[in-house]
């Protein structure tokens, strides 16, 4: 079972949160090693479903 450590980040004025955006860094440890995942989630594009655009990149 992979373990995950998470951190959410924002600007000092909390402008990401106020805009409904999110920036997250996770370190995932699994049987295949450790990887870091950076995720940006944009503001909701569909209020009914809460659908949000998401970009993610992986590091070593």
mmCIF file as Biopython writes it, N, C-alpha, C and O atoms, coordinates in Angstrom:
data_model
#
loop_
_atom_site.group_PDB
_atom_site.id
_atom_site.type_symbol
_atom_site.label_atom_id
_atom_site.label_alt_id
_atom_site.label_comp_id
_atom_site.label_asym_id
_atom_site.label_entity_id
_atom_site.label_seq_id
_atom_site.pdbx_PDB_ins_code
_atom_site.Cartn_x
_atom_site.Cartn_y
_atom_site.Cartn_z
_atom_site.occupancy
_atom_site.B_iso_or_equiv
_atom_site.auth_seq_id
_atom_site.auth_asym_id
_atom_site.pdbx_PDB_model_num
ATOM 1   N N  . UNK A ? 1  ? 0.840   -1.175 0.000   1.0 0.0 1  A 1 
ATOM 2   C CA . UNK A ? 1  ? 0.000   0.000  0.000   1.0 0.0 1  A 1 
ATOM 3   C C  . UNK A ? 1  ? 0.885   1.238  0.000   1.0 0.0 1  A 1 
ATOM 4   O O  . UNK A ? 1  ? 1.709   1.392  0.902   1.0 0.0 1  A 1 
ATOM 5   N N  . UNK A ? 2  ? 0.742   2.138  -0.993  1.0 0.0 2  A 1 
ATOM 6   C CA . UNK A ? 2  ? 1.575   3.333  -1.046  1.0 0.0 2  A 1 
ATOM 7   C C  . UNK A ? 2  ? 1.238   4.305  0.076   1.0 0.0 2  A 1 
ATOM 8   O O  . UNK A ? 2  ? 0.083   4.432  0.483   1.0 0.0 2  A 1 
ATOM 9   N N  . UNK A ? 3  ? 2.250   4.977  0.559   1.0 0.0 3  A 1 
ATOM 10  C CA . UNK A ? 3  ? 2.061   6.039  1.543   1.0 0.0 3  A 1 
ATOM 11  C C  . UNK A ? 3  ? 2.197   7.367  0.831   1.0 0.0 3  A 1 
ATOM 12  O O  . UNK A ? 3  ? 2.972   7.491  -0.117  1.0 0.0 3  A 1 
ATOM 13  N N  . UNK A ? 4  ? 1.453   8.356  1.278   1.0 0.0 4  A 1 
ATOM 14  C CA . UNK A ? 4  ? 1.479   9.655  0.627   1.0 0.0 4  A 1 
ATOM 15  C C  . UNK A ? 4  ? 1.617   10.749 1.673   1.0 0.0 4  A 1 
ATOM 16  O O  . UNK A ? 4  ? 0.961   10.709 2.713   1.0 0.0 4  A 1 
ATOM 17  N N  . UNK A ? 5  ? 2.474   11.725 1.394   1.0 0.0 5  A 1 
ATOM 18  C CA . UNK A ? 5  ? 2.641   12.908 2.237   1.0 0.0 5  A 1 
ATOM 19  C C  . UNK A ? 5  ? 2.242   14.099 1.384   1.0 0.0 5  A 1 
ATOM 20  O O  . UNK A ? 5  ? 2.747   14.247 0.271   1.0 0.0 5  A 1 
ATOM 21  N N  . UNK A ? 6  ? 1.359   14.945 1.868   1.0 0.0 6  A 1 
ATOM 22  C CA . UNK A ? 6  ? 0.811   16.030 1.053   1.0 0.0 6  A 1 
ATOM 23  C C  . UNK A ? 6  ? 1.096   17.396 1.649   1.0 0.0 6  A 1 
ATOM 24  O O  . UNK A ? 6  ? 1.221   17.557 2.863   1.0 0.0 6  A 1 
ATOM 25  N N  . UNK A ? 7  ? 1.194   18.370 0.764   1.0 0.0 7  A 1 
ATOM 26  C CA . UNK A ? 7  ? 1.304   19.756 1.174   1.0 0.0 7  A 1 
ATOM 27  C C  . UNK A ? 7  ? 0.557   20.630 0.180   1.0 0.0 7  A 1 
ATOM 28  O O  . UNK A ? 7  ? 0.734   20.489 -1.030  1.0 0.0 7  A 1 
ATOM 29  N N  . UNK A ? 8  ? -0.269  21.524 0.680   1.0 0.0 8  A 1 
ATOM 30  C CA . UNK A ? 8  ? -0.980  22.471 -0.159  1.0 0.0 8  A 1 
ATOM 31  C C  . UNK A ? 8  ? -0.310  23.826 -0.025  1.0 0.0 8  A 1 
ATOM 32  O O  . UNK A ? 8  ? 0.097   24.226 1.066   1.0 0.0 8  A 1 
ATOM 33  N N  . UNK A ? 9  ? -0.200  24.525 -1.140  1.0 0.0 9  A 1 
ATOM 34  C CA . UNK A ? 9  ? 0.510   25.796 -1.157  1.0 0.0 9  A 1 
ATOM 35  C C  . UNK A ? 9  ? -0.375  26.887 -1.736  1.0 0.0 9  A 1 
ATOM 36  O O  . UNK A ? 9  ? -1.231  26.636 -2.584  1.0 0.0 9  A 1 
ATOM 37  N N  . UNK A ? 10 ? -0.146  28.104 -1.258  1.0 0.0 10 A 1 
ATOM 38  C CA . UNK A ? 10 ? -0.873  29.270 -1.739  1.0 0.0 10 A 1 
ATOM 39  C C  . UNK A ? 10 ? 0.034   30.481 -1.613  1.0 0.0 10 A 1 
ATOM 40  O O  . UNK A ? 10 ? 1.078   30.424 -0.963  1.0 0.0 10 A 1 
ATOM 41  N N  . UNK A ? 11 ? -0.363  31.555 -2.227  1.0 0.0 11 A 1 
ATOM 42  C CA . UNK A ? 11 ? 0.365   32.815 -2.078  1.0 0.0 11 A 1 
ATOM 43  C C  . UNK A ? 11 ? 0.009   33.425 -0.729  1.0 0.0 11 A 1 
ATOM 44  O O  . UNK A ? 11 ? -1.011  33.063 -0.142  1.0 0.0 11 A 1 
ATOM 45  N N  . UNK A ? 12 ? 0.836   34.350 -0.221  1.0 0.0 12 A 1 
ATOM 46  C CA . UNK A ? 12 ? 0.540   34.952 1.092   1.0 0.0 12 A 1 
ATOM 47  C C  . UNK A ? 12 ? -0.848  35.598 1.170   1.0 0.0 12 A 1 
ATOM 48  O O  . UNK A ? 12 ? -1.452  35.630 2.242   1.0 0.0 12 A 1 
ATOM 49  N N  . UNK A ? 13 ? -1.357  36.112 0.042   1.0 0.0 13 A 1 
ATOM 50  C CA . UNK A ? 13 ? -2.677  36.745 0.059   1.0 0.0 13 A 1 
ATOM 51  C C  . UNK A ? 13 ? -3.814  35.741 -0.181  1.0 0.0 13 A 1 
ATOM 52  O O  . UNK A ? 13 ? -4.974  36.130 -0.317  1.0 0.0 13 A 1 
ATOM 53  N N  . UNK A ? 14 ? -3.466  34.439 -0.230  1.0 0.0 14 A 1 
ATOM 54  C CA . UNK A ? 14 ? -4.423  33.347 -0.428  1.0 0.0 14 A 1 
ATOM 55  C C  . UNK A ? 14 ? -5.217  33.493 -1.717  1.0 0.0 14 A 1 
ATOM 56  O O  . UNK A ? 14 ? -6.373  33.075 -1.787  1.0 0.0 14 A 1 
ATOM 57  N N  . UNK A ? 15 ? -4.605  34.082 -2.735  1.0 0.0 15 A 1 
ATOM 58  C CA . UNK A ? 15 ? -5.311  34.331 -3.988  1.0 0.0 15 A 1 
ATOM 59  C C  . UNK A ? 15 ? -5.682  33.049 -4.737  1.0 0.0 15 A 1 
ATOM 60  O O  . UNK A ? 15 ? -6.683  33.029 -5.454  1.0 0.0 15 A 1 
ATOM 61  N N  . UNK A ? 16 ? -4.898  31.983 -4.585  1.0 0.0 16 A 1 
ATOM 62  C CA . UNK A ? 16 ? -5.273  30.719 -5.234  1.0 0.0 16 A 1 
ATOM 63  C C  . UNK A ? 16 ? -6.573  30.181 -4.630  1.0 0.0 16 A 1 
ATOM 64  O O  . UNK A ? 16 ? -7.498  29.816 -5.355  1.0 0.0 16 A 1 
ATOM 65  N N  . UNK A ? 17 ? -6.632  30.137 -3.315  1.0 0.0 17 A 1 
ATOM 66  C CA . UNK A ? 17 ? -7.825  29.647 -2.629  1.0 0.0 17 A 1 
ATOM 67  C C  . UNK A ? 17 ? -9.035  30.506 -2.959  1.0 0.0 17 A 1 
ATOM 68  O O  . UNK A ? 17 ? -10.114 29.978 -3.227  1.0 0.0 17 A 1 
ATOM 69  N N  . UNK A ? 18 ? -8.871  31.811 -2.944  1.0 0.0 18 A 1 
ATOM 70  C CA . UNK A ? 18 ? -9.980  32.725 -3.247  1.0 0.0 18 A 1 
ATOM 71  C C  . UNK A ? 18 ? -10.494 32.533 -4.667  1.0 0.0 18 A 1 
ATOM 72  O O  . UNK A ? 18 ? -11.681 32.727 -4.930  1.0 0.0 18 A 1 
ATOM 73  N N  . UNK A ? 19 ? -9.607  32.152 -5.582  1.0 0.0 19 A 1 
ATOM 74  C CA . UNK A ? 19 ? -9.997  31.935 -6.978  1.0 0.0 19 A 1 
ATOM 75  C C  . UNK A ? 19 ? -10.500 30.513 -7.218  1.0 0.0 19 A 1 
ATOM 76  O O  . UNK A ? 19 ? -10.882 30.177 -8.339  1.0 0.0 19 A 1 
ATOM 77  N N  . UNK A ? 20 ? -10.506 29.671 -6.176  1.0 0.0 20 A 1 
ATOM 78  C CA . UNK A ? 20 ? -10.957 28.289 -6.323  1.0 0.0 20 A 1 
ATOM 79  C C  . UNK A ? 20 ? -9.902  27.392 -6.946  1.0 0.0 20 A 1 
ATOM 80  O O  . UNK A ? 20 ? -10.230 26.329 -7.472  1.0 0.0 20 A 1 
ATOM 81  N N  . UNK A ? 21 ? -8.633  27.805 -6.894  1.0 0.0 21 A 1 
ATOM 82  C CA . UNK A ? 21 ? -7.529  27.041 -7.463  1.0 0.0 21 A 1 
ATOM 83  C C  . UNK A ? 21 ? -6.749  26.348 -6.351  1.0 0.0 21 A 1 
ATOM 84  O O  . UNK A ? 21 ? -6.874  26.698 -5.178  1.0 0.0 21 A 1 
ATOM 85  N N  . UNK A ? 22 ? -5.947  25.363 -6.736  1.0 0.0 22 A 1 
ATOM 86  C CA . UNK A ? 22 ? -5.197  24.586 -5.743  1.0 0.0 22 A 1 
ATOM 87  C C  . UNK A ? 22 ? -3.842  24.174 -6.313  1.0 0.0 22 A 1 
ATOM 88  O O  . UNK A ? 22 ? -3.743  23.778 -7.475  1.0 0.0 22 A 1 
ATOM 89  N N  . UNK A ? 23 ? -2.805  24.270 -5.488  1.0 0.0 23 A 1 
ATOM 90  C CA . UNK A ? 23 ? -1.474  23.788 -5.848  1.0 0.0 23 A 1 
ATOM 91  C C  . UNK A ? 23 ? -1.040  22.820 -4.757  1.0 0.0 23 A 1 
ATOM 92  O O  . UNK A ? 23 ? -0.998  23.168 -3.577  1.0 0.0 23 A 1 
ATOM 93  N N  . UNK A ? 24 ? -0.718  21.593 -5.174  1.0 0.0 24 A 1 
ATOM 94  C CA . UNK A ? 24 ? -0.424  20.543 -4.198  1.0 0.0 24 A 1 
ATOM 95  C C  . UNK A ? 24 ? 0.849   19.801 -4.598  1.0 0.0 24 A 1 
ATOM 96  O O  . UNK A ? 24 ? 1.088   19.539 -5.776  1.0 0.0 24 A 1 
ATOM 97  N N  . UNK A ? 25 ? 1.655   19.469 -3.598  1.0 0.0 25 A 1 
ATOM 98  C CA . UNK A ? 25 ? 2.838   18.630 -3.799  1.0 0.0 25 A 1 
ATOM 99  C C  . UNK A ? 25 ? 2.665   17.395 -2.929  1.0 0.0 25 A 1 
ATOM 100 O O  . UNK A ? 25 ? 2.388   17.494 -1.734  1.0 0.0 25 A 1 
ATOM 101 N N  . UNK A ? 26 ? 2.834   16.216 -3.552  1.0 0.0 26 A 1 
ATOM 102 C CA . UNK A ? 26 ? 2.728   14.964 -2.809  1.0 0.0 26 A 1 
ATOM 103 C C  . UNK A ? 26 ? 3.985   14.144 -3.035  1.0 0.0 26 A 1 
ATOM 104 O O  . UNK A ? 26 ? 4.541   14.126 -4.134  1.0 0.0 26 A 1 
ATOM 105 N N  . UNK A ? 27 ? 4.424   13.474 -1.996  1.0 0.0 27 A 1 
ATOM 106 C CA . UNK A ? 27 ? 5.491   12.480 -2.102  1.0 0.0 27 A 1 
ATOM 107 C C  . UNK A ? 27 ? 4.841   11.135 -1.873  1.0 0.0 27 A 1 
ATOM 108 O O  . UNK A ? 27 ? 4.255   10.887 -0.819  1.0 0.0 27 A 1 
ATOM 109 N N  . UNK A ? 28 ? 4.946   10.265 -2.864  1.0 0.0 28 A 1 
ATOM 110 C CA . UNK A ? 28 ? 4.291   8.960  -2.799  1.0 0.0 28 A 1 
ATOM 111 C C  . UNK A ? 28 ? 5.371   7.889  -2.703  1.0 0.0 28 A 1 
ATOM 112 O O  . UNK A ? 28 ? 6.270   7.819  -3.541  1.0 0.0 28 A 1 
ATOM 113 N N  . UNK A ? 29 ? 5.270   7.066  -1.682  1.0 0.0 29 A 1 
ATOM 114 C CA . UNK A ? 29 ? 6.212   5.965  -1.493  1.0 0.0 29 A 1 
ATOM 115 C C  . UNK A ? 29 ? 5.468   4.653  -1.721  1.0 0.0 29 A 1 
ATOM 116 O O  . UNK A ? 29 ? 4.474   4.363  -1.055  1.0 0.0 29 A 1 
ATOM 117 N N  . UNK A ? 30 ? 5.962   3.876  -2.662  1.0 0.0 30 A 1 
ATOM 118 C CA . UNK A ? 30 ? 5.330   2.594  -2.968  1.0 0.0 30 A 1 
ATOM 119 C C  . UNK A ? 30 ? 6.377   1.518  -3.141  1.0 0.0 30 A 1 
ATOM 120 O O  . UNK A ? 30 ? 7.564   1.743  -2.905  1.0 0.0 30 A 1 
ATOM 121 N N  . UNK A ? 31 ? 5.934   0.358  -3.551  1.0 0.0 31 A 1 
ATOM 122 C CA . UNK A ? 31 ? 6.849   -0.766 -3.743  1.0 0.0 31 A 1 
ATOM 123 C C  . UNK A ? 31 ? 7.830   -0.516 -4.882  1.0 0.0 31 A 1 
ATOM 124 O O  . UNK A ? 31 ? 8.890   -1.138 -4.944  1.0 0.0 31 A 1 
ATOM 125 N N  . UNK A ? 32 ? 7.470   0.397  -5.784  1.0 0.0 32 A 1 
ATOM 126 C CA . UNK A ? 32 ? 8.342   0.710  -6.916  1.0 0.0 32 A 1 
ATOM 127 C C  . UNK A ? 32 ? 9.235   1.925  -6.658  1.0 0.0 32 A 1 
ATOM 128 O O  . UNK A ? 32 ? 9.896   2.402  -7.580  1.0 0.0 32 A 1 
ATOM 129 N N  . UNK A ? 33 ? 9.267   2.432  -5.427  1.0 0.0 33 A 1 
ATOM 130 C CA . UNK A ? 33 ? 10.128  3.558  -5.089  1.0 0.0 33 A 1 
ATOM 131 C C  . UNK A ? 33 ? 9.338   4.772  -4.642  1.0 0.0 33 A 1 
ATOM 132 O O  . UNK A ? 33 ? 8.154   4.676  -4.317  1.0 0.0 33 A 1 
ATOM 133 N N  . UNK A ? 34 ? 10.003  5.910  -4.631  1.0 0.0 34 A 1 
ATOM 134 C CA . UNK A ? 34 ? 9.407   7.167  -4.180  1.0 0.0 34 A 1 
ATOM 135 C C  . UNK A ? 34 ? 9.329   8.119  -5.362  1.0 0.0 34 A 1 
ATOM 136 O O  . UNK A ? 34 ? 10.262  8.218  -6.158  1.0 0.0 34 A 1 
ATOM 137 N N  . UNK A ? 35 ? 8.202   8.821  -5.468  1.0 0.0 35 A 1 
ATOM 138 C CA . UNK A ? 35 ? 8.064   9.822  -6.520  1.0 0.0 35 A 1 
ATOM 139 C C  . UNK A ? 35 ? 7.364   11.049 -5.950  1.0 0.0 35 A 1 
ATOM 140 O O  . UNK A ? 35 ? 6.621   10.957 -4.973  1.0 0.0 35 A 1 
ATOM 141 N N  . UNK A ? 36 ? 7.608   12.178 -6.561  1.0 0.0 36 A 1 
ATOM 142 C CA . UNK A ? 36 ? 6.988   13.428 -6.168  1.0 0.0 36 A 1 
ATOM 143 C C  . UNK A ? 36 ? 6.021   13.848 -7.261  1.0 0.0 36 A 1 
ATOM 144 O O  . UNK A ? 36 ? 6.338   13.768 -8.448  1.0 0.0 36 A 1 
ATOM 145 N N  . UNK A ? 37 ? 4.840   14.295 -6.853  1.0 0.0 37 A 1 
ATOM 146 C CA . UNK A ? 37 ? 3.804   14.676 -7.800  1.0 0.0 37 A 1 
ATOM 147 C C  . UNK A ? 37 ? 3.379   16.114 -7.495  1.0 0.0 37 A 1 
ATOM 148 O O  . UNK A ? 37 ? 2.996   16.426 -6.367  1.0 0.0 37 A 1 
ATOM 149 N N  . UNK A ? 38 ? 3.448   16.988 -8.506  1.0 0.0 38 A 1 
ATOM 150 C CA . UNK A ? 38 ? 3.000   18.371 -8.397  1.0 0.0 38 A 1 
ATOM 151 C C  . UNK A ? 38 ? 1.697   18.484 -9.173  1.0 0.0 38 A 1 
ATOM 152 O O  . UNK A ? 38 ? 1.643   18.139 -10.354 1.0 0.0 38 A 1 
ATOM 153 N N  . UNK A ? 39 ? 0.642   18.968 -8.513  1.0 0.0 39 A 1 
ATOM 154 C CA . UNK A ? 39 ? -0.673  19.061 -9.137  1.0 0.0 39 A 1 
ATOM 155 C C  . UNK A ? 39 ? -1.204  20.482 -9.010  1.0 0.0 39 A 1 
ATOM 156 O O  . UNK A ? 39 ? -1.176  21.079 -7.934  1.0 0.0 39 A 1 
ATOM 157 N N  . UNK A ? 40 ? -1.692  21.013 -10.134 1.0 0.0 40 A 1 
ATOM 158 C CA . UNK A ? 40 ? -2.411  22.291 -10.136 1.0 0.0 40 A 1 
ATOM 159 C C  . UNK A ? 40 ? -3.844  21.995 -10.544 1.0 0.0 40 A 1 
ATOM 160 O O  . UNK A ? 40 ? -4.082  21.339 -11.558 1.0 0.0 40 A 1 
ATOM 161 N N  . UNK A ? 41 ? -4.794  22.474 -9.758  1.0 0.0 41 A 1 
ATOM 162 C CA . UNK A ? 41 ? -6.212  22.350 -10.099 1.0 0.0 41 A 1 
ATOM 163 C C  . UNK A ? 41 ? -6.767  23.749 -10.270 1.0 0.0 41 A 1 
ATOM 164 O O  . UNK A ? 41 ? -6.652  24.596 -9.384  1.0 0.0 41 A 1 
ATOM 165 N N  . UNK A ? 42 ? -7.371  23.976 -11.428 1.0 0.0 42 A 1 
ATOM 166 C CA . UNK A ? 42 ? -7.972  25.270 -11.715 1.0 0.0 42 A 1 
ATOM 167 C C  . UNK A ? 42 ? -9.337  25.402 -11.064 1.0 0.0 42 A 1 
ATOM 168 O O  . UNK A ? 42 ? -9.825  24.487 -10.402 1.0 0.0 42 A 1 
ATOM 169 N N  . UNK A ? 43 ? -9.932  26.554 -11.268 1.0 0.0 43 A 1 
ATOM 170 C CA . UNK A ? 43 ? -11.262 26.814 -10.742 1.0 0.0 43 A 1 
ATOM 171 C C  . UNK A ? 43 ? -12.278 25.930 -11.476 1.0 0.0 43 A 1 
ATOM 172 O O  . UNK A ? 43 ? -12.040 25.495 -12.603 1.0 0.0 43 A 1 
ATOM 173 N N  . UNK A ? 44 ? -13.400 25.677 -10.823 1.0 0.0 44 A 1 
ATOM 174 C CA . UNK A ? 44 ? -14.448 24.837 -11.410 1.0 0.0 44 A 1 
ATOM 175 C C  . UNK A ? 44 ? -14.933 25.441 -12.727 1.0 0.0 44 A 1 
ATOM 176 O O  . UNK A ? 44 ? -15.166 26.645 -12.829 1.0 0.0 44 A 1 
ATOM 177 N N  . UNK A ? 45 ? -15.080 24.576 -13.729 1.0 0.0 45 A 1 
ATOM 178 C CA . UNK A ? 45 ? -15.589 25.020 -15.024 1.0 0.0 45 A 1 
ATOM 179 C C  . UNK A ? 45 ? -17.059 24.639 -15.191 1.0 0.0 45 A 1 
ATOM 180 O O  . UNK A ? 45 ? -17.729 25.123 -16.103 1.0 0.0 45 A 1 
ATOM 181 N N  . UNK A ? 46 ? -17.550 23.785 -14.323 1.0 0.0 46 A 1 
ATOM 182 C CA . UNK A ? 46 ? -18.952 23.383 -14.327 1.0 0.0 46 A 1 
ATOM 183 C C  . UNK A ? 46 ? -19.417 23.340 -12.880 1.0 0.0 46 A 1 
ATOM 184 O O  . UNK A ? 46 ? -19.068 22.426 -12.133 1.0 0.0 46 A 1 
ATOM 185 N N  . UNK A ? 47 ? -20.191 24.315 -12.498 1.0 0.0 47 A 1 
ATOM 186 C CA . UNK A ? 47 ? -20.626 24.417 -11.098 1.0 0.0 47 A 1 
ATOM 187 C C  . UNK A ? 47 ? -21.465 23.219 -10.658 1.0 0.0 47 A 1 
ATOM 188 O O  . UNK A ? 47 ? -21.392 22.810 -9.499  1.0 0.0 47 A 1 
ATOM 189 N N  . UNK A ? 48 ? -22.266 22.646 -11.571 1.0 0.0 48 A 1 
ATOM 190 C CA . UNK A ? 48 ? -23.132 21.516 -11.194 1.0 0.0 48 A 1 
ATOM 191 C C  . UNK A ? 48 ? -22.320 20.279 -10.815 1.0 0.0 48 A 1 
ATOM 192 O O  . UNK A ? 48 ? -22.609 19.625 -9.813  1.0 0.0 48 A 1 
ATOM 193 N N  . UNK A ? 49 ? -21.306 19.959 -11.619 1.0 0.0 49 A 1 
ATOM 194 C CA . UNK A ? 49 ? -20.516 18.749 -11.359 1.0 0.0 49 A 1 
ATOM 195 C C  . UNK A ? 49 ? -19.270 19.036 -10.526 1.0 0.0 49 A 1 
ATOM 196 O O  . UNK A ? 49 ? -18.690 18.125 -9.936  1.0 0.0 49 A 1 
ATOM 197 N N  . UNK A ? 50 ? -18.862 20.305 -10.479 1.0 0.0 50 A 1 
ATOM 198 C CA . UNK A ? 50 ? -17.630 20.659 -9.771  1.0 0.0 50 A 1 
ATOM 199 C C  . UNK A ? 50 ? -16.386 20.307 -10.572 1.0 0.0 50 A 1 
ATOM 200 O O  . UNK A ? 50 ? -15.275 20.317 -10.040 1.0 0.0 50 A 1 
ATOM 201 N N  . UNK A ? 51 ? -16.572 19.997 -11.853 1.0 0.0 51 A 1 
ATOM 202 C CA . UNK A ? 51 ? -15.449 19.627 -12.717 1.0 0.0 51 A 1 
ATOM 203 C C  . UNK A ? 51 ? -14.406 20.739 -12.757 1.0 0.0 51 A 1 
ATOM 204 O O  . UNK A ? 51 ? -14.733 21.912 -12.940 1.0 0.0 51 A 1 
ATOM 205 N N  . UNK A ? 52 ? -13.134 20.345 -12.580 1.0 0.0 52 A 1 
ATOM 206 C CA . UNK A ? 52 ? -12.027 21.298 -12.547 1.0 0.0 52 A 1 
ATOM 207 C C  . UNK A ? 52 ? -10.910 20.813 -13.459 1.0 0.0 52 A 1 
ATOM 208 O O  . UNK A ? 52 ? -10.596 19.623 -13.470 1.0 0.0 52 A 1 
ATOM 209 N N  . UNK A ? 53 ? -10.297 21.730 -14.236 1.0 0.0 53 A 1 
ATOM 210 C CA . UNK A ? 53 ? -9.129  21.332 -15.021 1.0 0.0 53 A 1 
ATOM 211 C C  . UNK A ? 53 ? -7.976  21.002 -14.080 1.0 0.0 53 A 1 
ATOM 212 O O  . UNK A ? 53 ? -7.833  21.615 -13.022 1.0 0.0 53 A 1 
ATOM 213 N N  . UNK A ? 54 ? -7.161  20.034 -14.472 1.0 0.0 54 A 1 
ATOM 214 C CA . UNK A ? 54 ? -6.055  19.591 -13.620 1.0 0.0 54 A 1 
ATOM 215 C C  . UNK A ? 54 ? -4.830  19.304 -14.475 1.0 0.0 54 A 1 
ATOM 216 O O  . UNK A ? 54 ? -4.909  18.632 -15.503 1.0 0.0 54 A 1 
ATOM 217 N N  . UNK A ? 55 ? -3.700  19.826 -14.026 1.0 0.0 55 A 1 
ATOM 218 C CA . UNK A ? 55 ? -2.402  19.520 -14.644 1.0 0.0 55 A 1 
ATOM 219 C C  . UNK A ? 55 ? -1.532  18.884 -13.584 1.0 0.0 55 A 1 
ATOM 220 O O  . UNK A ? 55 ? -1.508  19.331 -12.438 1.0 0.0 55 A 1 
ATOM 221 N N  . UNK A ? 56 ? -0.814  17.835 -13.970 1.0 0.0 56 A 1 
ATOM 222 C CA . UNK A ? 56 ? 0.011   17.104 -13.020 1.0 0.0 56 A 1 
ATOM 223 C C  . UNK A ? 56 ? 1.322   16.736 -13.667 1.0 0.0 56 A 1 
ATOM 224 O O  . UNK A ? 56 ? 1.372   16.382 -14.845 1.0 0.0 56 A 1 
ATOM 225 N N  . UNK A ? 57 ? 2.388   16.821 -12.885 1.0 0.0 57 A 1 
ATOM 226 C CA . UNK A ? 57 ? 3.697   16.394 -13.360 1.0 0.0 57 A 1 
ATOM 227 C C  . UNK A ? 57 ? 4.363   15.573 -12.279 1.0 0.0 57 A 1 
ATOM 228 O O  . UNK A ? 57 ? 4.126   15.785 -11.090 1.0 0.0 57 A 1 
ATOM 229 N N  . UNK A ? 58 ? 5.198   14.635 -12.694 1.0 0.0 58 A 1 
ATOM 230 C CA . UNK A ? 58 ? 5.860   13.712 -11.768 1.0 0.0 58 A 1 
ATOM 231 C C  . UNK A ? 58 ? 7.361   13.966 -11.778 1.0 0.0 58 A 1 
ATOM 232 O O  . UNK A ? 58 ? 7.949   14.261 -12.818 1.0 0.0 58 A 1 
ATOM 233 N N  . UNK A ? 59 ? 7.958   13.848 -10.624 1.0 0.0 59 A 1 
ATOM 234 C CA . UNK A ? 59 ? 9.400   13.970 -10.504 1.0 0.0 59 A 1 
ATOM 235 C C  . UNK A ? 59 ? 9.978   12.757 -9.783  1.0 0.0 59 A 1 
ATOM 236 O O  . UNK A ? 59 ? 9.242   11.950 -9.215  1.0 0.0 59 A 1 
ATOM 237 N N  . UNK A ? 60 ? 11.283  12.641 -9.814  1.0 0.0 60 A 1 
ATOM 238 C CA . UNK A ? 60 ? 11.951  11.490 -9.201  1.0 0.0 60 A 1 
ATOM 239 C C  . UNK A ? 60 ? 12.000  11.540 -7.778  1.0 0.0 60 A 1 
ATOM 240 O O  . UNK A ? 60 ? 12.537  10.630 -7.146  1.0 0.0 60 A 1 
#
